[in-house]
Amino acid sequence: MKTLTLTTKSKTEITDITNEIREAVITSGVKEGICVVFTPHTTTGVMLSENVDPRLQRDLLGSLARIAPDNVRYAHGGGNAAAHIKSARTGVSITIPVVGGRPLLGEWQGVLFAEFDGPREAREVMIKIIAG
């Protein structure tokens, strides 16, 4: 298992980690199987989305802000309920097929890490490649 450690600089942000996922799969030596990408934080997310136009990342964050706005009073006492809701909506893991020693991603697909309660140091993303 490989662990990426990320430092985020904003309250909410999206980081493209596609190249790191691709590198982990290639260096694993696994030719056929799956790649599991997981973040162990309850206020972050991992998703597959288009990664070509950075404006889409702003749109994703804007849409999630409308679903779970920060300026609403929530029952959760931690002050970050909106971040937990956004994480629950995006999910904390994805699975990608590995074919021919590479992650099988569509032409426009990328792997995105989302921060919803930043800025934070040492956010982790675990990458596990399983032969199959």
Secondary structure, DSSP 8 states (H G I E B T S, - for coil): -EEEEE---SSSEEEE-HHHHHHHHHHHT-SEEEEEEE---TTEEEEEEE-S-HHHHHHHHHHHHHHS-TTS--S-TTS-HHHHHHHHHH-SEEEEEEETTEE---TTEEEEEEESS-S-S-EEEEEEEEE-
